[in-house]
Amino acid sequence: MCHEGFLHFLSSPDSLKSICHVITYIEVPFHIFGVYCIVAKTPGRMKNVKWNLLIMHFSIICLNLIMSFLLIPFMMVPALAGVPLGFLEELGVPQKFQMYLAVTGPAGTESATVYLFESRASINIDNTFRFTRARSRLIYYTGTLALNCMIYTLFIFKVPEDQEAAKLDILKFIPCPTREFITEPAFVPADQEWSNFMLMCLIPIFLAIGASQFLFFFSLSVYYLFVCKLSFSISHQTRKMQLCFFLGILALVLIPFVIQAFPYVVITVMMKNDKLTQAMTNIYFIVFGMHGCVGSVVILFVHKGYRNTIFRFF
Protein backbone atom coordinates (compact mmCIF):
# COMPACT_ATOMS: atom_id res chain seq x y z
CA MET A 1 0.00 0.00 0.00
CA CYS A 2 1.17 3.57 -0.73
CA HIS A 3 1.83 5.85 2.22
CA GLU A 4 -1.07 8.27 2.80
CA GLY A 5 0.64 10.44 5.41
CA PHE A 6 -1.35 12.15 8.15
CA LEU A 7 -4.60 11.75 6.14
CA HIS A 8 -4.39 7.96 6.28
CA PHE A 9 -7.61 7.68 8.31
CA LEU A 10 -9.54 9.31 5.43
CA SER A 11 -8.32 6.81 2.86
CA SER A 12 -10.59 3.97 3.97
CA PRO A 13 -14.11 3.40 2.60
CA ASP A 14 -15.48 3.10 6.13
CA SER A 15 -14.33 6.64 6.94
CA LEU A 16 -15.83 8.00 3.73
CA LYS A 17 -19.13 6.23 4.34
CA SER A 18 -19.38 7.37 7.96
CA ILE A 19 -18.60 11.00 7.12
CA CYS A 20 -21.11 11.03 4.26
CA HIS A 21 -23.80 9.64 6.58
CA VAL A 22 -23.09 12.40 9.11
CA ILE A 23 -23.28 14.99 6.32
CA THR A 24 -26.64 13.59 5.21
CA TYR A 25 -28.06 13.72 8.75
CA ILE A 26 -26.98 17.37 9.02
CA GLU A 27 -28.17 18.42 5.59
CA VAL A 28 -31.66 16.89 5.52
CA PRO A 29 -33.12 19.37 8.09
CA PHE A 30 -31.65 22.26 6.08
CA HIS A 31 -33.18 20.84 2.89
CA ILE A 32 -36.61 20.43 4.49
CA PHE A 33 -36.54 23.90 6.03
CA GLY A 34 -35.43 25.34 2.70
CA VAL A 35 -38.41 23.75 0.92
CA TYR A 36 -40.72 25.06 3.65
CA CYS A 37 -39.42 28.62 3.33
CA ILE A 38 -39.63 28.64 -0.47
CA VAL A 39 -43.15 27.18 -0.57
CA ALA A 40 -44.72 28.92 2.43
CA LYS A 41 -42.61 32.01 3.15
CA THR A 42 -41.75 33.44 -0.25
CA PRO A 43 -42.75 37.15 -0.18
CA GLY A 44 -45.43 38.29 -2.60
CA ARG A 45 -42.93 40.38 -4.55
CA MET A 46 -40.93 37.19 -5.26
CA LYS A 47 -43.96 35.08 -6.20
CA ASN A 48 -43.01 34.95 -9.89
CA VAL A 49 -39.63 33.36 -9.08
CA LYS A 50 -40.75 31.00 -6.30
CA TRP A 51 -40.97 27.93 -8.51
CA ASN A 52 -37.63 28.73 -10.15
CA LEU A 53 -35.96 28.68 -6.75
CA LEU A 54 -37.83 25.52 -5.78
CA ILE A 55 -36.66 23.69 -8.92
CA MET A 56 -33.08 24.79 -8.26
CA HIS A 57 -33.31 23.74 -4.62
CA PHE A 58 -34.83 20.38 -5.58
CA SER A 59 -32.00 19.70 -8.05
CA ILE A 60 -29.45 20.49 -5.34
CA ILE A 61 -31.20 18.11 -2.93
CA CYS A 62 -31.32 15.31 -5.51
CA LEU A 63 -27.64 15.63 -6.43
CA ASN A 64 -26.68 15.82 -2.78
CA LEU A 65 -28.63 12.69 -1.81
CA ILE A 66 -27.31 10.80 -4.83
CA MET A 67 -23.68 11.48 -3.95
CA SER A 68 -23.75 11.36 -0.14
CA PHE A 69 -26.44 8.75 0.55
CA LEU A 70 -27.57 6.66 -2.42
CA LEU A 71 -24.14 6.13 -4.02
CA ILE A 72 -21.22 7.35 -1.86
CA PRO A 73 -18.64 6.66 -4.59
CA PHE A 74 -15.27 5.39 -3.41
CA MET A 75 -13.37 6.37 -6.55
CA MET A 76 -9.88 5.40 -7.67
CA VAL A 77 -8.61 8.42 -9.59
CA PRO A 78 -7.20 8.86 -12.24
CA ALA A 79 -8.84 5.61 -13.38
CA LEU A 80 -12.62 5.78 -13.76
CA ALA A 81 -13.22 2.95 -11.33
CA GLY A 82 -14.81 2.79 -7.94
CA VAL A 83 -16.76 0.97 -5.27
CA PRO A 84 -20.28 2.24 -4.45
CA LEU A 85 -20.85 2.34 -0.70
CA GLY A 86 -24.32 3.83 -0.52
CA PHE A 87 -27.86 2.69 0.14
CA LEU A 88 -28.44 1.49 -3.43
CA GLU A 89 -25.52 -0.92 -3.12
CA GLU A 90 -27.03 -2.33 0.05
CA LEU A 91 -30.28 -2.87 -1.85
CA GLY A 92 -28.43 -4.74 -4.57
CA VAL A 93 -29.13 -2.21 -7.33
CA PRO A 94 -26.94 -2.93 -10.41
CA GLN A 95 -23.78 -0.86 -10.38
CA LYS A 96 -24.31 0.18 -13.99
CA PHE A 97 -27.54 1.91 -13.00
CA GLN A 98 -25.80 3.53 -10.04
CA MET A 99 -23.13 4.84 -12.39
CA TYR A 100 -25.85 6.28 -14.61
CA LEU A 101 -27.28 8.18 -11.64
CA ALA A 102 -23.84 9.49 -10.79
CA VAL A 103 -23.24 10.90 -14.25
CA THR A 104 -26.74 12.24 -14.97
CA GLY A 105 -27.26 13.93 -11.60
CA PRO A 106 -25.03 16.89 -12.53
CA ALA A 107 -26.93 17.23 -15.83
CA GLY A 108 -30.14 17.99 -13.92
CA THR A 109 -28.41 20.53 -11.69
CA GLU A 110 -26.85 22.23 -14.70
CA SER A 111 -30.23 22.54 -16.43
CA ALA A 112 -31.80 23.92 -13.24
CA THR A 113 -29.01 26.51 -12.95
CA VAL A 114 -29.45 27.63 -16.55
CA TYR A 115 -33.22 27.79 -16.02
CA LEU A 116 -32.78 29.99 -12.97
CA PHE A 117 -30.71 32.56 -14.88
CA GLU A 118 -32.87 32.33 -18.00
CA SER A 119 -35.97 33.02 -15.91
CA ARG A 120 -34.24 35.98 -14.32
CA ALA A 121 -33.30 37.37 -17.74
CA SER A 122 -36.81 36.77 -19.12
CA ILE A 123 -38.39 38.86 -16.38
CA ASN A 124 -37.14 41.99 -18.15
CA ILE A 125 -39.73 42.93 -20.77
CA ASP A 126 -37.05 44.64 -22.89
CA ASN A 127 -35.19 41.36 -23.39
CA THR A 128 -35.67 40.43 -27.04
CA PHE A 129 -34.34 36.90 -26.36
CA ARG A 130 -36.81 36.02 -23.62
CA PHE A 131 -39.20 33.11 -23.96
CA THR A 132 -42.74 34.37 -24.48
CA ARG A 133 -44.39 30.95 -24.63
CA ALA A 134 -44.28 28.15 -22.09
CA ARG A 135 -44.16 25.64 -24.94
CA SER A 136 -40.96 27.14 -26.35
CA ARG A 137 -39.31 27.00 -22.94
CA LEU A 138 -40.42 23.40 -22.43
CA ILE A 139 -38.99 22.34 -25.80
CA TYR A 140 -35.72 24.15 -25.12
CA TYR A 141 -35.10 22.62 -21.71
CA THR A 142 -36.30 19.17 -22.68
CA GLY A 143 -33.82 19.20 -25.56
CA THR A 144 -30.99 20.54 -23.39
CA LEU A 145 -31.56 18.00 -20.64
CA ALA A 146 -31.84 15.17 -23.17
CA LEU A 147 -28.56 16.24 -24.79
CA ASN A 148 -26.78 16.37 -21.43
CA CYS A 149 -28.12 12.96 -20.42
CA MET A 150 -27.11 11.53 -23.81
CA ILE A 151 -23.55 12.79 -23.38
CA TYR A 152 -23.36 11.35 -19.89
CA THR A 153 -24.84 8.05 -21.05
CA LEU A 154 -21.70 7.61 -23.14
CA PHE A 155 -19.82 7.22 -19.86
CA ILE A 156 -21.32 3.75 -19.52
CA PHE A 157 -21.47 3.03 -23.25
CA LYS A 158 -18.49 0.66 -23.23
CA VAL A 159 -18.54 -1.12 -19.89
CA PRO A 160 -15.95 -3.94 -20.00
CA GLU A 161 -17.62 -7.34 -19.81
CA ASP A 162 -14.62 -8.82 -18.01
CA GLN A 163 -14.43 -6.58 -14.96
CA GLU A 164 -11.55 -8.52 -13.40
CA ALA A 165 -9.40 -8.03 -16.50
CA ALA A 166 -10.31 -4.34 -16.52
CA LYS A 167 -9.24 -4.04 -12.87
CA LEU A 168 -5.90 -5.67 -13.65
CA ASP A 169 -5.41 -3.22 -16.52
CA ILE A 170 -5.94 -0.31 -14.13
CA LEU A 171 -3.01 -1.54 -12.03
CA LYS A 172 -0.76 -0.24 -14.82
CA PHE A 173 -1.85 3.27 -13.89
CA ILE A 174 -2.45 2.80 -10.16
CA PRO A 175 0.28 0.37 -9.05
CA CYS A 176 -0.66 0.47 -5.36
CA PRO A 177 -4.44 0.87 -5.00
CA THR A 178 -6.32 0.56 -1.75
CA ARG A 179 -7.09 -2.91 -0.44
CA GLU A 180 -10.78 -2.47 -1.29
CA PHE A 181 -9.97 -2.23 -4.99
CA ILE A 182 -8.97 -5.89 -4.85
CA THR A 183 -11.29 -7.24 -2.17
CA GLU A 184 -14.51 -5.34 -3.01
CA PRO A 185 -16.62 -5.49 -6.22
CA ALA A 186 -15.08 -2.40 -7.82
CA PHE A 187 -16.89 -1.20 -10.94
CA VAL A 188 -14.89 -0.21 -14.03
CA PRO A 189 -17.22 1.70 -16.42
CA ALA A 190 -14.74 1.90 -19.31
CA ASP A 191 -11.30 0.87 -20.45
CA GLN A 192 -8.49 3.39 -20.23
CA GLU A 193 -8.71 4.41 -23.90
CA TRP A 194 -12.41 5.20 -23.64
CA SER A 195 -11.86 6.88 -20.28
CA ASN A 196 -9.26 9.18 -21.83
CA PHE A 197 -11.67 10.00 -24.66
CA MET A 198 -14.37 10.92 -22.16
CA LEU A 199 -12.01 13.06 -20.11
CA MET A 200 -10.53 14.82 -23.13
CA CYS A 201 -13.68 15.19 -25.28
CA LEU A 202 -16.99 14.41 -23.62
CA ILE A 203 -16.51 16.31 -20.36
CA PRO A 204 -15.24 19.46 -22.15
CA ILE A 205 -18.26 19.29 -24.49
CA PHE A 206 -20.64 18.98 -21.56
CA LEU A 207 -18.96 21.85 -19.73
CA ALA A 208 -18.96 24.00 -22.87
CA ILE A 209 -22.70 23.44 -23.41
CA GLY A 210 -23.54 24.40 -19.84
CA ALA A 211 -21.09 27.30 -19.68
CA SER A 212 -22.27 28.82 -22.97
CA GLN A 213 -25.92 28.80 -21.84
CA PHE A 214 -25.06 30.13 -18.41
CA LEU A 215 -22.88 32.94 -19.79
CA PHE A 216 -25.50 33.89 -22.38
CA PHE A 217 -28.35 34.32 -19.89
CA PHE A 218 -25.99 35.81 -17.30
CA SER A 219 -24.85 38.40 -19.85
CA LEU A 220 -28.45 39.25 -20.73
CA SER A 221 -29.26 39.84 -17.06
CA VAL A 222 -26.20 42.04 -16.57
CA TYR A 223 -26.91 43.98 -19.76
CA TYR A 224 -30.53 44.80 -18.96
CA LEU A 225 -29.89 45.46 -15.28
CA PHE A 226 -26.75 47.57 -15.48
CA VAL A 227 -26.17 48.73 -19.07
CA CYS A 228 -29.48 49.12 -20.88
CA LYS A 229 -32.33 50.65 -18.89
CA LEU A 230 -34.90 51.22 -21.59
CA SER A 231 -38.16 50.35 -19.94
CA PHE A 232 -39.99 53.24 -18.33
CA SER A 233 -42.75 50.88 -17.17
CA ILE A 234 -40.52 49.44 -14.45
CA SER A 235 -40.19 51.46 -11.28
CA HIS A 236 -36.94 52.10 -9.49
CA GLN A 237 -38.11 49.86 -6.64
CA THR A 238 -38.88 46.99 -9.03
CA ARG A 239 -35.51 47.29 -10.70
CA LYS A 240 -33.83 47.32 -7.29
CA MET A 241 -35.72 44.15 -6.34
CA GLN A 242 -34.64 42.49 -9.60
CA LEU A 243 -31.03 43.45 -8.87
CA CYS A 244 -31.18 41.97 -5.36
CA PHE A 245 -32.65 38.74 -6.68
CA PHE A 246 -30.02 38.53 -9.40
CA LEU A 247 -27.20 38.96 -6.88
CA GLY A 248 -28.88 36.35 -4.67
CA ILE A 249 -29.01 33.66 -7.36
CA LEU A 250 -25.47 34.56 -8.39
CA ALA A 251 -24.33 33.86 -4.82
CA LEU A 252 -26.41 30.66 -4.80
CA VAL A 253 -24.46 29.35 -7.80
CA LEU A 254 -20.99 30.77 -7.17
CA ILE A 255 -20.50 29.98 -3.48
CA PRO A 256 -21.05 26.18 -3.78
CA PHE A 257 -19.10 26.22 -7.05
CA VAL A 258 -16.05 27.85 -5.44
CA ILE A 259 -16.21 25.44 -2.50
CA GLN A 260 -16.18 22.48 -4.90
CA ALA A 261 -13.68 23.99 -7.34
CA PHE A 262 -10.90 24.47 -4.78
CA PRO A 263 -10.44 20.76 -3.88
CA TYR A 264 -10.88 19.86 -7.57
CA VAL A 265 -7.99 22.15 -8.50
CA VAL A 266 -5.89 20.70 -5.69
CA ILE A 267 -6.61 17.15 -6.88
CA THR A 268 -5.80 18.05 -10.49
CA VAL A 269 -2.47 19.59 -9.51
CA MET A 270 -1.57 16.63 -7.30
CA MET A 271 -2.55 14.19 -10.05
CA LYS A 272 -0.34 16.01 -12.56
CA ASN A 273 2.56 15.74 -10.11
CA ASP A 274 1.85 12.07 -9.28
CA LYS A 275 1.13 12.93 -5.66
CA LEU A 276 -2.58 12.19 -5.55
CA THR A 277 -3.65 9.91 -2.70
CA GLN A 278 -6.89 8.09 -1.97
CA ALA A 279 -7.43 10.33 1.05
CA MET A 280 -7.39 13.46 -1.13
CA THR A 281 -9.84 11.85 -3.54
CA ASN A 282 -12.17 11.02 -0.66
CA ILE A 283 -11.91 14.58 0.65
CA TYR A 284 -13.10 15.87 -2.71
CA PHE A 285 -16.22 13.70 -2.62
CA ILE A 286 -16.84 14.70 0.99
CA VAL A 287 -16.72 18.37 0.01
CA PHE A 288 -18.88 17.60 -3.02
CA GLY A 289 -21.44 16.01 -0.71
CA MET A 290 -21.50 19.16 1.43
CA HIS A 291 -22.54 21.38 -1.46
CA GLY A 292 -26.21 20.62 -0.78
CA CYS A 293 -26.05 22.04 2.73
CA VAL A 294 -24.14 25.06 1.48
CA GLY A 295 -26.72 25.63 -1.26
CA SER A 296 -29.61 25.43 1.22
CA VAL A 297 -27.91 27.85 3.62
CA VAL A 298 -27.20 30.30 0.80
CA ILE A 299 -30.84 30.21 -0.37
CA LEU A 300 -32.04 30.89 3.17
CA PHE A 301 -29.67 33.75 3.94
CA VAL A 302 -29.15 35.68 0.71
CA HIS A 303 -32.87 36.43 0.24
CA LYS A 304 -34.28 38.82 2.80
CA GLY A 305 -37.70 37.17 3.05
CA TYR A 306 -36.25 33.79 4.04
CA ARG A 307 -33.65 35.42 6.26
CA ASN A 308 -36.36 37.20 8.23
CA THR A 309 -38.20 33.90 8.65
CA ILE A 310 -35.11 32.38 10.26
CA PHE A 311 -34.59 35.34 12.58
CA ARG A 312 -38.16 35.05 13.86
CA PHE A 313 -37.20 31.73 15.45
CA PHE A 314 -34.61 33.47 17.64
C-alpha positions in Angstrom: 0.0 0.0 0.0 1.2 3.6 -0.7 1.8 5.8 2.2 -1.1 8.3 2.8 0.6 10.4 5.4 -1.4 12.2 8.2 -4.6 11.7 6.1 -4.4 8.0 6.3 -7.6 7.7 8.3 -9.5 9.3 5.4 -8.3 6.8 2.9 -10.6 4.0 4.0 -14.1 3.4 2.6 -15.5 3.1 6.1 -14.3 6.6 6.9 -15.8 8.0 3.7 -19.1 6.2 4.3 -19.4 7.4 8.0 -18.6 11.0 7.1 -21.1 11.0 4.3 -23.8 9.6 6.6 -23.1 12.4 9.1 -23.3 15.0 6.3 -26.6 13.6 5.2 -28.1 13.7 8.8 -27.0 17.4 9.0 -28.2 18.4 5.6 -31.7 16.9 5.5 -33.1 19.4 8.1 -31.7 22.3 6.1 -33.2 20.8 2.9 -36.6 20.4 4.5 -36.5 23.9 6.0 -35.4 25.3 2.7 -38.4 23.8 0.9 -40.7 25.1 3.6 -39.4 28.6 3.3 -39.6 28.6 -0.5 -43.2 27.2 -0.6 -44.7 28.9 2.4 -42.6 32.0 3.2 -41.8 33.4 -0.3 -42.8 37.1 -0.2 -45.4 38.3 -2.6 -42.9 40.4 -4.6 -40.9 37.2 -5.3 -44.0 35.1 -6.2 -43.0 35.0 -9.9 -39.6 33.4 -9.1 -40.7 31.0 -6.3 -41.0 27.9 -8.5 -37.6 28.7 -10.2 -36.0 28.7 -6.7 -37.8 25.5 -5.8 -36.7 23.7 -8.9 -33.1 24.8 -8.3 -33.3 23.7 -4.6 -34.8 20.4 -5.6 -32.0 19.7 -8.1 -29.5 20.5 -5.3 -31.2 18.1 -2.9 -31.3 15.3 -5.5 -27.6 15.6 -6.4 -26.7 15.8 -2.8 -28.6 12.7 -1.8 -27.3 10.8 -4.8 -23.7 11.5 -3.9 -23.7 11.4 -0.1 -26.4 8.8 0.6 -27.6 6.7 -2.4 -24.1 6.1 -4.0 -21.2 7.3 -1.9 -18.6 6.7 -4.6 -15.3 5.4 -3.4 -13.4 6.4 -6.6 -9.9 5.4 -7.7 -8.6 8.4 -9.6 -7.2 8.9 -12.2 -8.8 5.6 -13.4 -12.6 5.8 -13.8 -13.2 3.0 -11.3 -14.8 2.8 -7.9 -16.8 1.0 -5.3 -20.3 2.2 -4.4 -20.8 2.3 -0.7 -24.3 3.8 -0.5 -27.9 2.7 0.1 -28.4 1.5 -3.4 -25.5 -0.9 -3.1 -27.0 -2.3 0.1 -30.3 -2.9 -1.9 -28.4 -4.7 -4.6 -29.1 -2.2 -7.3 -26.9 -2.9 -10.4 -23.8 -0.9 -10.4 -24.3 0.2 -14.0 -27.5 1.9 -13.0 -25.8 3.5 -10.0 -23.1 4.8 -12.4 -25.9 6.3 -14.6 -27.3 8.2 -11.6 -23.8 9.5 -10.8 -23.2 10.9 -14.2 -26.7 12.2 -15.0 -27.3 13.9 -11.6 -25.0 16.9 -12.5 -26.9 17.2 -15.8 -30.1 18.0 -13.9 -28.4 20.5 -11.7 -26.8 22.2 -14.7 -30.2 22.5 -16.4 -31.8 23.9 -13.2 -29.0 26.5 -12.9 -29.5 27.6 -16.5 -33.2 27.8 -16.0 -32.8 30.0 -13.0 -30.7 32.6 -14.9 -32.9 32.3 -18.0 -36.0 33.0 -15.9 -34.2 36.0 -14.3 -33.3 37.4 -17.7 -36.8 36.8 -19.1 -38.4 38.9 -16.4 -37.1 42.0 -18.2 -39.7 42.9 -20.8 -37.1 44.6 -22.9 -35.2 41.4 -23.4 -35.7 40.4 -27.0 -34.3 36.9 -26.4 -36.8 36.0 -23.6 -39.2 33.1 -24.0 -42.7 34.4 -24.5 -44.4 31.0 -24.6 -44.3 28.2 -22.1 -44.2 25.6 -24.9 -41.0 27.1 -26.3 -39.3 27.0 -22.9 -40.4 23.4 -22.4 -39.0 22.3 -25.8 -35.7 24.1 -25.1 -35.1 22.6 -21.7 -36.3 19.2 -22.7 -33.8 19.2 -25.6 -31.0 20.5 -23.4 -31.6 18.0 -20.6 -31.8 15.2 -23.2 -28.6 16.2 -24.8 -26.8 16.4 -21.4 -28.1 13.0 -20.4 -27.1 11.5 -23.8 -23.6 12.8 -23.4 -23.4 11.4 -19.9 -24.8 8.1 -21.0 -21.7 7.6 -23.1 -19.8 7.2 -19.9 -21.3 3.7 -19.5 -21.5 3.0 -23.3 -18.5 0.7 -23.2 -18.5 -1.1 -19.9 -16.0 -3.9 -20.0 -17.6 -7.3 -19.8 -14.6 -8.8 -18.0 -14.4 -6.6 -15.0 -11.6 -8.5 -13.4 -9.4 -8.0 -16.5 -10.3 -4.3 -16.5 -9.2 -4.0 -12.9 -5.9 -5.7 -13.6 -5.4 -3.2 -16.5 -5.9 -0.3 -14.1 -3.0 -1.5 -12.0 -0.8 -0.2 -14.8 -1.9 3.3 -13.9 -2.5 2.8 -10.2 0.3 0.4 -9.0 -0.7 0.5 -5.4 -4.4 0.9 -5.0 -6.3 0.6 -1.7 -7.1 -2.9 -0.4 -10.8 -2.5 -1.3 -10.0 -2.2 -5.0 -9.0 -5.9 -4.8 -11.3 -7.2 -2.2 -14.5 -5.3 -3.0 -16.6 -5.5 -6.2 -15.1 -2.4 -7.8 -16.9 -1.2 -10.9 -14.9 -0.2 -14.0 -17.2 1.7 -16.4 -14.7 1.9 -19.3 -11.3 0.9 -20.4 -8.5 3.4 -20.2 -8.7 4.4 -23.9 -12.4 5.2 -23.6 -11.9 6.9 -20.3 -9.3 9.2 -21.8 -11.7 10.0 -24.7 -14.4 10.9 -22.2 -12.0 13.1 -20.1 -10.5 14.8 -23.1 -13.7 15.2 -25.3 -17.0 14.4 -23.6 -16.5 16.3 -20.4 -15.2 19.5 -22.1 -18.3 19.3 -24.5 -20.6 19.0 -21.6 -19.0 21.9 -19.7 -19.0 24.0 -22.9 -22.7 23.4 -23.4 -23.5 24.4 -19.8 -21.1 27.3 -19.7 -22.3 28.8 -23.0 -25.9 28.8 -21.8 -25.1 30.1 -18.4 -22.9 32.9 -19.8 -25.5 33.9 -22.4 -28.3 34.3 -19.9 -26.0 35.8 -17.3 -24.8 38.4 -19.9 -28.5 39.2 -20.7 -29.3 39.8 -17.1 -26.2 42.0 -16.6 -26.9 44.0 -19.8 -30.5 44.8 -19.0 -29.9 45.5 -15.3 -26.8 47.6 -15.5 -26.2 48.7 -19.1 -29.5 49.1 -20.9 -32.3 50.7 -18.9 -34.9 51.2 -21.6 -38.2 50.4 -19.9 -40.0 53.2 -18.3 -42.7 50.9 -17.2 -40.5 49.4 -14.4 -40.2 51.5 -11.3 -36.9 52.1 -9.5 -38.1 49.9 -6.6 -38.9 47.0 -9.0 -35.5 47.3 -10.7 -33.8 47.3 -7.3 -35.7 44.2 -6.3 -34.6 42.5 -9.6 -31.0 43.4 -8.9 -31.2 42.0 -5.4 -32.7 38.7 -6.7 -30.0 38.5 -9.4 -27.2 39.0 -6.9 -28.9 36.4 -4.7 -29.0 33.7 -7.4 -25.5 34.6 -8.4 -24.3 33.9 -4.8 -26.4 30.7 -4.8 -24.5 29.4 -7.8 -21.0 30.8 -7.2 -20.5 30.0 -3.5 -21.0 26.2 -3.8 -19.1 26.2 -7.1 -16.1 27.8 -5.4 -16.2 25.4 -2.5 -16.2 22.5 -4.9 -13.7 24.0 -7.3 -10.9 24.5 -4.8 -10.4 20.8 -3.9 -10.9 19.9 -7.6 -8.0 22.2 -8.5 -5.9 20.7 -5.7 -6.6 17.1 -6.9 -5.8 18.1 -10.5 -2.5 19.6 -9.5 -1.6 16.6 -7.3 -2.6 14.2 -10.1 -0.3 16.0 -12.6 2.6 15.7 -10.1 1.9 12.1 -9.3 1.1 12.9 -5.7 -2.6 12.2 -5.5 -3.7 9.9 -2.7 -6.9 8.1 -2.0 -7.4 10.3 1.0 -7.4 13.5 -1.1 -9.8 11.8 -3.5 -12.2 11.0 -0.7 -11.9 14.6 0.6 -13.1 15.9 -2.7 -16.2 13.7 -2.6 -16.8 14.7 1.0 -16.7 18.4 0.0 -18.9 17.6 -3.0 -21.4 16.0 -0.7 -21.5 19.2 1.4 -22.5 21.4 -1.5 -26.2 20.6 -0.8 -26.1 22.0 2.7 -24.1 25.1 1.5 -26.7 25.6 -1.3 -29.6 25.4 1.2 -27.9 27.8 3.6 -27.2 30.3 0.8 -30.8 30.2 -0.4 -32.0 30.9 3.2 -29.7 33.7 3.9 -29.2 35.7 0.7 -32.9 36.4 0.2 -34.3 38.8 2.8 -37.7 37.2 3.1 -36.2 33.8 4.0 -33.6 35.4 6.3 -36.4 37.2 8.2 -38.2 33.9 8.7 -35.1 32.4 10.3 -34.6 35.3 12.6 -38.2 35.0 13.9 -37.2 31.7 15.5 -34.6 33.5 17.6 
